[in-house]
Structures are given as structure tokens and as C-alpha cells.
Amino acid sequence: MSPVPFACALALLLAAPFAMAQTQTAYEGSSYGTGSGKCSGYKMGVQVTVAGGRVDGVFQQEGRPQREFHATAGADGSFKTETQVGGGGTMSVSGAVGPNGGRVLLDGYCRFETALARKP
């Protein structure tokens, strides 16, 4: 093999992870809460963007401030983190994303299990 094609092939292999990191996939969904008290009347909207292995999400209960979460996705698309909510509380965030959609579970003062649809 001559050095020129080999060098080109090597350059492509080394650049591939950086090119893939630029790909961004967006998902969205909403669900009603489960749990005690008024949870079943609370509606939560969730938006997730995945770029490379980074998962950035925004969730908002109707009538409440918007909150964010950030996580790293595993090779299987799963992620898990915690984020702050009002009153000094925390919300556990876990889920998974894939080519056709995903799911996210927000578990704190109520439990919101949300199916995510891939945005076009």
C-alpha cells in the first residue's frame, strides 16, 4: 500500500469521532405524574437533545419554571443523573434514547415516566 492512500485512510479514521460528535438528535414527549396527592394532575413536558454522548434535557411542569439536566449516555443510549428542583429538592433523571425514540423517568416529588418521540 502506498503512503498516500494509507495516510488518507488514517486521517478519515481519526476524524470520524469528531464528525459523529456534531450529529444532534432531538426528542420530545409529555406525561402526567403518578404518586400521592395531586401528582396525577401534573403534566410534565420533556425535551432531550443528544450530541455525541452528551444528553441535554429540559423539563417543565405546567405552571412551573423550566428545569434542565445534563448527562452522559452509555453505549446503549442509557443515562442517569440528578438535578435541582424548587425548594432545594432534587429530581432523579434516568432513561435511554435510540434511533427511533426513547424514554425518560423523572422521579422526585412525583414520578413522570415519559415516552420520547424523535423530532424530525
C-alpha positions, 0 to 999 in steps of 0.5 A, a space after each residue: 500500500 502506498 503512503 498516500 492512500 494509507 495516510 488518507 485512510 488514517 486521517 478519515 479514521 481519526 476524524 470520524 469521532 469528531 464528525 459523529 460528535 456534531 450529529 444532534 438528535 432531538 426528542 420530545 414527549 409529555 406525561 402526567 405524574 403518578 404518586 400521592 396527592 395531586 401528582 396525577 394532575 401534573 403534566 410534565 413536558 420533556 425535551 432531550 437533545 443528544 450530541 455525541 454522548 452528551 444528553 441535554 434535557 429540559 423539563 417543565 411542569 405546567 405552571 412551573 419554571 423550566 428545569 434542565 439536566 445534563 448527562 452522559 449516555 452509555 453505549 446503549 443510549 442509557 443515562 442517569 443523573 440528578 438535578 435541582 428542583 424548587 425548594 432545594 429538592 432534587 429530581 432523579 433523571 434516568 432513561 435511554 434514547 435510540 434511533 427511533 425514540 426513547 424514554 425518560 423517568 423523572 422521579 422526585 416529588 412525583 414520578 413522570 415516566 415519559 415516552 420520547 418521540 424523535 423530532 424530525 
